[in-house]
């Protein structure tokens, strides 16, 4: 999978939105993500995602995430951390 954005915060939202779309359309739950940034500064990500399909016998469904937002998003590339607020 891949995602791109105009800047680092746009890239975070785009990447998380792609993961959310994967869950919503394919019922796929990511377990391990190996991502490689593209560009300097990064404006794209190429990633492989491994995991499994949602199985109600084994997985608990909780609150559904509707969208990833830019609201109060904080991204610290140096520490590899982000704070993201989602719409539920």
N, CA, C and O atoms as a GROMACS GRO file, in nm:
protein
  352
    1UNK      N    1   0.083  -0.117   0.000
    1UNK     CA    2   0.000   0.000   0.000
    1UNK      C    3   0.087   0.123   0.000
    1UNK      O    4   0.205   0.116   0.034
    2UNK      N    5   0.029   0.235  -0.038
    2UNK     CA    6   0.104   0.360  -0.040
    2UNK      C    7   0.011   0.476  -0.009
    2UNK      O    8  -0.111   0.464  -0.022
    3UNK      N    9   0.071   0.587   0.030
    3UNK     CA   10  -0.004   0.709   0.058
    3UNK      C   11   0.088   0.826   0.033
    3UNK      O   12   0.210   0.813   0.042
    4UNK      N   13   0.029   0.941   0.002
    4UNK     CA   14   0.109   1.062  -0.016
    4UNK      C   15   0.034   1.181   0.040
    4UNK      O   16  -0.088   1.179   0.053
    5UNK      N   17   0.110   1.284   0.075
    5UNK     CA   18   0.053   1.407   0.130
    5UNK      C   19   0.140   1.525   0.094
    5UNK      O   20   0.256   1.508   0.056
    6UNK      N   21   0.085   1.644   0.106
    6UNK     CA   22   0.160   1.765   0.072
    6UNK      C   23   0.267   1.797   0.174
    6UNK      O   24   0.368   1.860   0.141
    7UNK      N   25   0.247   1.755   0.299
    7UNK     CA   26   0.345   1.776   0.406
    7UNK      C   27   0.335   1.659   0.503
    7UNK      O   28   0.260   1.564   0.480
    8UNK      N   29   0.411   1.666   0.612
    8UNK     CA   30   0.416   1.551   0.703
    8UNK      C   31   0.281   1.523   0.769
    8UNK      O   32   0.244   1.406   0.785
    9UNK      N   33   0.207   1.626   0.807
    9UNK     CA   34   0.078   1.600   0.870
    9UNK      C   35  -0.021   1.543   0.768
    9UNK      O   36  -0.100   1.454   0.801
   10UNK      N   37  -0.017   1.594   0.647
   10UNK     CA   38  -0.103   1.540   0.542
   10UNK      C   39  -0.069   1.395   0.512
   10UNK      O   40  -0.158   1.314   0.483
   11UNK      N   41   0.058   1.362   0.519
   11UNK     CA   42   0.102   1.225   0.496
   11UNK      C   43   0.053   1.132   0.607
   11UNK      O   44   0.010   1.020   0.579
   12UNK      N   45   0.059   1.177   0.731
   12UNK     CA   46   0.008   1.096   0.843
   12UNK      C   47  -0.140   1.067   0.824
   12UNK      O   48  -0.183   0.953   0.837
   13UNK      N   49  -0.218   1.170   0.793
   13UNK     CA   50  -0.362   1.153   0.774
   13UNK      C   51  -0.389   1.061   0.655
   13UNK      O   52  -0.475   0.973   0.664
   14UNK      N   53  -0.318   1.080   0.545
   14UNK     CA   54  -0.339   0.997   0.426
   14UNK      C   55  -0.306   0.851   0.453
   14UNK      O   56  -0.380   0.762   0.411
   15UNK      N   57  -0.196   0.825   0.523
   15UNK     CA   58  -0.156   0.688   0.552
   15UNK      C   59  -0.257   0.619   0.645
   15UNK      O   60  -0.299   0.506   0.619
   16UNK      N   61  -0.296   0.688   0.752
   16UNK     CA   62  -0.393   0.629   0.844
   16UNK      C   63  -0.528   0.611   0.777
   16UNK      O   64  -0.600   0.515   0.808
   17UNK      N   65  -0.564   0.700   0.688
   17UNK     CA   66  -0.689   0.686   0.614
   17UNK      C   67  -0.685   0.563   0.524
   17UNK      O   68  -0.786   0.493   0.511
   18UNK      N   69  -0.571   0.536   0.462
   18UNK     CA   70  -0.557   0.415   0.380
   18UNK      C   71  -0.572   0.289   0.466
   18UNK      O   72  -0.636   0.193   0.424
   19UNK      N   73  -0.513   0.290   0.585
   19UNK     CA   74  -0.529   0.175   0.676
   19UNK      C   75  -0.675   0.160   0.718
   19UNK      O   76  -0.726   0.048   0.724
   20UNK      N   77  -0.741   0.270   0.746
   20UNK     CA   78  -0.882   0.266   0.784
   20UNK      C   79  -0.967   0.213   0.668
   20UNK      O   80  -1.058   0.133   0.690
   21UNK      N   81  -0.938   0.257   0.547
   21UNK     CA   82  -1.012   0.208   0.430
   21UNK      C   83  -0.991   0.057   0.411
   21UNK      O   84  -1.085  -0.014   0.374
   22UNK      N   85  -0.872   0.010   0.436
   22UNK     CA   86  -0.844  -0.133   0.427
   22UNK      C   87  -0.931  -0.211   0.525
   22UNK      O   88  -0.985  -0.316   0.492
   23UNK      N   89  -0.943  -0.158   0.645
   23UNK     CA   90  -1.027  -0.223   0.746
   23UNK      C   91  -1.175  -0.216   0.707
   23UNK      O   92  -1.247  -0.315   0.720
   24UNK      N   93  -1.219  -0.101   0.661
   24UNK     CA   94  -1.361  -0.083   0.630
   24UNK      C   95  -1.406  -0.157   0.504
   24UNK      O   96  -1.517  -0.210   0.500
   25UNK      N   97  -1.322  -0.163   0.403
   25UNK     CA   98  -1.364  -0.225   0.277
   25UNK      C   99  -1.330  -0.373   0.268
   25UNK      O  100  -1.404  -0.450   0.207
   26UNK      N  101  -1.219  -0.413   0.329
   26UNK     CA  102  -1.174  -0.552   0.320
   26UNK      C  103  -1.189  -0.627   0.452
   26UNK      O  104  -1.163  -0.747   0.459
   27UNK      N  105  -1.230  -0.556   0.557
   27UNK     CA  106  -1.236  -0.612   0.692
   27UNK      C  107  -1.101  -0.672   0.732
   27UNK      O  108  -1.094  -0.777   0.795
   28UNK      N  109  -0.995  -0.602   0.693
   28UNK     CA  110  -0.859  -0.648   0.718
   28UNK      C  111  -0.803  -0.576   0.840
   28UNK      O  112  -0.807  -0.453   0.848
   29UNK      N  113  -0.751  -0.653   0.934
   29UNK     CA  114  -0.690  -0.598   1.054
   29UNK      C  115  -0.538  -0.608   1.042
   29UNK      O  116  -0.483  -0.717   1.037
   30UNK      N  117  -0.473  -0.493   1.036
   30UNK     CA  118  -0.328  -0.493   1.026
   30UNK      C  119  -0.263  -0.531   1.157
   30UNK      O  120  -0.304  -0.486   1.264
   31UNK      N  121  -0.163  -0.615   1.148
   31UNK     CA  122  -0.090  -0.659   1.266
   31UNK      C  123   0.052  -0.604   1.264
   31UNK      O  124   0.104  -0.561   1.367
   32UNK      N  125   0.114  -0.606   1.148
   32UNK     CA  126   0.251  -0.558   1.135
   32UNK      C  127   0.260  -0.470   1.011
   32UNK      O  128   0.212  -0.506   0.904
   33UNK      N  129   0.323  -0.356   1.028
   33UNK     CA  130   0.338  -0.260   0.917
   33UNK      C  131   0.487  -0.230   0.902
   33UNK      O  132   0.554  -0.193   0.998
   34UNK      N  133   0.535  -0.244   0.781
   34UNK     CA  134   0.673  -0.206   0.749
   34UNK      C  135   0.662  -0.093   0.646
   34UNK      O  136   0.623  -0.115   0.531
   35UNK      N  137   0.697   0.027   0.690
   35UNK     CA  138   0.679   0.145   0.607
   35UNK      C  139   0.813   0.208   0.573
   35UNK      O  140   0.905   0.210   0.654
   36UNK      N  141   0.820   0.261   0.451
   36UNK     CA  142   0.940   0.332   0.406
   36UNK      C  143   0.899   0.469   0.356
   36UNK      O  144   0.819   0.480   0.263
   37UNK      N  145   0.953   0.575   0.417
   37UNK     CA  146   0.922   0.709   0.369
   37UNK      C  147   0.988   0.735   0.234
   37UNK      O  148   1.095   0.680   0.205
   38UNK      N  149   0.925   0.817   0.152
   38UNK     CA  150   0.978   0.853   0.021
   38UNK      C  151   0.989   1.005   0.014
   38UNK      O  152   0.892   1.076   0.040
   39UNK      N  153   1.106   1.054  -0.022
   39UNK     CA  154   1.129   1.197  -0.036
   39UNK      C  155   1.198   1.255   0.086
   39UNK      O  156   1.206   1.192   0.192
   40UNK      N  157   1.248   1.377   0.069
   40UNK     CA  158   1.316   1.446   0.178
   40UNK      C  159   1.277   1.593   0.175
   40UNK      O  160   1.332   1.667   0.094
   41UNK      N  161   1.187   1.639   0.258
   41UNK     CA  162   1.116   1.564   0.361
   41UNK      C  163   1.016   1.468   0.298
   41UNK      O  164   0.974   1.488   0.184
   42UNK      N  165   0.978   1.364   0.371
   42UNK     CA  166   0.888   1.264   0.315
   42UNK      C  167   0.752   1.323   0.276
   42UNK      O  168   0.690   1.397   0.353
   43UNK      N  169   0.708   1.289   0.156
   43UNK     CA  170   0.575   1.327   0.109
   43UNK      C  171   0.497   1.204   0.065
   43UNK      O  172   0.385   1.215   0.014
   44UNK      N  173   0.558   1.086   0.083
   44UNK     CA  174   0.491   0.961   0.048
   44UNK      C  175   0.543   0.850   0.139
   44UNK      O  176   0.650   0.860   0.198
   45UNK      N  177   0.463   0.745   0.147
   45UNK     CA  178   0.501   0.626   0.222
   45UNK      C  179   0.465   0.505   0.137
   45UNK      O  180   0.357   0.498   0.079
   46UNK      N  181   0.558   0.410   0.131
   46UNK     CA  182   0.530   0.281   0.070
   46UNK      C  183   0.539   0.179   0.184
   46UNK      O  184   0.638   0.176   0.258
   47UNK      N  185   0.436   0.097   0.199
   47UNK     CA  186   0.432   0.007   0.314
   47UNK      C  187   0.378  -0.129   0.276
   47UNK      O  188   0.299  -0.144   0.183
   48UNK      N  189   0.422  -0.228   0.352
   48UNK     CA  190   0.360  -0.360   0.345
   48UNK      C  191   0.289  -0.381   0.478
   48UNK      O  192   0.342  -0.349   0.585
   49UNK      N  193   0.169  -0.435   0.470
   49UNK     CA  194   0.087  -0.457   0.589
   49UNK      C  195   0.051  -0.605   0.595
   49UNK      O  196  -0.005  -0.659   0.500
   50UNK      N  197   0.082  -0.668   0.706
   50UNK     CA  198   0.041  -0.807   0.724
   50UNK      C  199  -0.059  -0.813   0.838
   50UNK      O  200  -0.056  -0.730   0.929
   51UNK      N  201  -0.145  -0.910   0.833
   51UNK     CA  202  -0.248  -0.925   0.934
   51UNK      C  203  -0.348  -1.030   0.892
   51UNK      O  204  -0.310  -1.131   0.832
   52UNK      N  205  -0.474  -1.008   0.922
   52UNK     CA  206  -0.578  -1.106   0.891
   52UNK      C  207  -0.712  -1.038   0.879
   52UNK      O  208  -0.730  -0.924   0.922
   53UNK      N  209  -0.807  -1.109   0.821
   53UNK     CA  210  -0.944  -1.060   0.812
   53UNK      C  211  -1.010  -1.066   0.949
   53UNK      O  212  -0.980  -1.152   1.031
   54UNK      N  213  -1.101  -0.971   0.972
   54UNK     CA  214  -1.177  -0.968   1.096
   54UNK      C  215  -1.259  -1.097   1.109
   54UNK      O  216  -1.330  -1.136   1.016
   55UNK      N  217  -1.249  -1.162   1.224
   55UNK     CA  218  -1.323  -1.284   1.252
   55UNK      C  219  -1.399  -1.260   1.383
   55UNK      O  220  -1.337  -1.255   1.490
   56UNK      N  221  -1.533  -1.246   1.377
   56UNK     CA  222  -1.609  -1.217   1.498
   56UNK      C  223  -1.597  -1.325   1.606
   56UNK      O  224  -1.628  -1.299   1.723
   57UNK      N  225  -1.553  -1.444   1.568
   57UNK     CA  226  -1.531  -1.549   1.667
   57UNK      C  227  -1.405  -1.523   1.751
   57UNK      O  228  -1.395  -1.569   1.865
   58UNK      N  229  -1.311  -1.450   1.693
   58UNK     CA  230  -1.184  -1.426   1.761
   58UNK      C  231  -1.159  -1.280   1.798
   58UNK      O  232  -1.084  -1.253   1.891
   59UNK      N  233  -1.220  -1.187   1.727
   59UNK     CA  234  -1.195  -1.044   1.748
   59UNK      C  235  -1.318  -0.977   1.809
   59UNK      O  236  -1.432  -1.013   1.778
   60UNK      N  237  -1.293  -0.881   1.894
   60UNK     CA  238  -1.401  -0.804   1.955
   60UNK      C  239  -1.420  -0.675   1.876
   60UNK      O  240  -1.326  -0.598   1.858
   61UNK      N  241  -1.542  -0.651   1.830
   61UNK     CA  242  -1.573  -0.525   1.762
   61UNK      C  243  -1.602  -0.420   1.869
   61UNK      O  244  -1.682  -0.443   1.961
   62UNK      N  245  -1.538  -0.306   1.855
   62UNK     CA  246  -1.559  -0.197   1.951
   62UNK      C  247  -1.608  -0.076   1.876
   62UNK      O  248  -1.679  -0.089   1.776
   63UNK      N  249  -1.571   0.041   1.921
   63UNK     CA  250  -1.615   0.165   1.859
   63UNK      C  251  -1.558   0.177   1.718
   63UNK      O  252  -1.439   0.158   1.697
   64UNK      N  253  -1.644   0.209   1.623
   64UNK     CA  254  -1.602   0.222   1.483
   64UNK      C  255  -1.542   0.360   1.458
   64UNK      O  256  -1.601   0.462   1.494
   65UNK      N  257  -1.425   0.363   1.397
   65UNK     CA  258  -1.362   0.487   1.357
   65UNK      C  259  -1.418   0.525   1.220
   65UNK      O  260  -1.416   0.445   1.127
   66UNK      N  261  -1.470   0.648   1.210
   66UNK     CA  262  -1.530   0.694   1.085
   66UNK      C  263  -1.426   0.762   0.995
   66UNK      O  264  -1.429   0.746   0.873
   67UNK      N  265  -1.334   0.840   1.055
   67UNK     CA  266  -1.237   0.915   0.975
   67UNK      C  267  -1.119   0.958   1.060
   67UNK      O  268  -1.129   0.969   1.182
   68UNK      N  269  -1.007   0.981   0.994
   68UNK     CA  270  -0.888   1.038   1.055
   68UNK      C  271  -0.893   1.187   1.028
   68UNK      O  272  -0.924   1.229   0.916
   69UNK      N  273  -0.862   1.270   1.129
   69UNK     CA  274  -0.875   1.415   1.112
   69UNK      C  275  -0.741   1.487   1.128
   69UNK      O  276  -0.644   1.432   1.179
   70UNK      N  277  -0.741   1.612   1.082
   70UNK     CA  278  -0.627   1.700   1.103
   70UNK      C  279  -0.637   1.774   1.236
   70UNK      O  280  -0.541   1.838   1.279
   71UNK      N  281  -0.753   1.766   1.302
   71UNK     CA  282  -0.779   1.842   1.424
   71UNK      C  283  -0.676   1.809   1.532
   71UNK      O  284  -0.667   1.695   1.576
   72UNK      N  285  -0.600   1.909   1.576
   72UNK     CA  286  -0.499   1.896   1.681
   72UNK      C  287  -0.394   1.788   1.654
   72UNK      O  288  -0.333   1.737   1.747
   73UNK      N  289  -0.373   1.752   1.527
   73UNK     CA  290  -0.273   1.651   1.494
   73UNK      C  291  -0.134   1.702   1.527
   73UNK      O  292  -0.098   1.815   1.493
   74UNK      N  293  -0.057   1.618   1.593
   74UNK     CA  294   0.082   1.651   1.626
   74UNK      C  295   0.167   1.537   1.572
   74UNK      O  296   0.143   1.420   1.603
   75UNK      N  297   0.268   1.571   1.492
   75UNK     CA  298   0.358   1.470   1.436
   75UNK      C  299   0.501   1.509   1.468
   75UNK      O  300   0.545   1.618   1.432
   76UNK      N  301   0.572   1.420   1.535
   76UNK     CA  302   0.712   1.440   1.571
   76UNK      C  303   0.795   1.336   1.496
   76UNK      O  304   0.814   1.224   1.544
   77UNK      N  305   0.843   1.374   1.378
   77UNK     CA  306   0.918   1.281   1.293
   77UNK      C  307   1.046   1.234   1.360
   77UNK      O  308   1.085   1.118   1.346
   78UNK      N  309   1.112   1.322   1.433
   78UNK     CA  310   1.238   1.287   1.498
   78UNK      C  311   1.220   1.174   1.598
   78UNK      O  312   1.307   1.088   1.612
   79UNK      N  313   1.108   1.174   1.668
   79UNK     CA  314   1.081   1.069   1.768
   79UNK      C  315   0.994   0.957   1.712
   79UNK      O  316   0.973   0.856   1.780
   80UNK      N  317   0.944   0.973   1.590
   80UNK     CA  318   0.859   0.870   1.531
   80UNK      C  319   0.726   0.856   1.602
   80UNK      O  320   0.674   0.746   1.618
   81UNK      N  321   0.671   0.970   1.644
   81UNK     CA  322   0.545   0.969   1.719
   81UNK      C  323   0.444   1.067   1.658
   81UNK      O  324   0.480   1.167   1.597
   82UNK      N  325   0.318   1.033   1.679
   82UNK     CA  326   0.211   1.123   1.635
   82UNK      C  327   0.097   1.112   1.735
   82UNK      O  328   0.074   1.008   1.797
   83UNK      N  329   0.024   1.224   1.749
   83UNK     CA  330  -0.102   1.223   1.823
   83UNK      C  331  -0.210   1.257   1.722
   83UNK      O  332  -0.205   1.362   1.658
   84UNK      N  333  -0.306   1.168   1.708
   84UNK     CA  334  -0.409   1.182   1.606
   84UNK      C  335  -0.545   1.167   1.673
   84UNK      O  336  -0.566   1.078   1.755
   85UNK      N  337  -0.636   1.257   1.637
   85UNK     CA  338  -0.773   1.248   1.683
   85UNK      C  339  -0.856   1.194   1.568
   85UNK      O  340  -0.843   1.240   1.454
   86UNK      N  341  -0.941   1.098   1.598
   86UNK     CA  342  -1.025   1.037   1.494
   86UNK      C  343  -1.171   1.070   1.520
   86UNK      O  344  -1.211   1.095   1.634
   87UNK      N  345  -1.251   1.069   1.414
   87UNK     CA  346  -1.396   1.083   1.427
   87UNK      C  347  -1.455   0.944   1.448
   87UNK      O  348  -1.421   0.849   1.378
   88UNK      N  349  -1.543   0.935   1.548
   88UNK     CA  350  -1.609   0.808   1.573
   88UNK      C  351  -1.759   0.822   1.558
   88UNK      O  352  -1.832   0.724   1.576
   0.00000   0.00000   0.00000
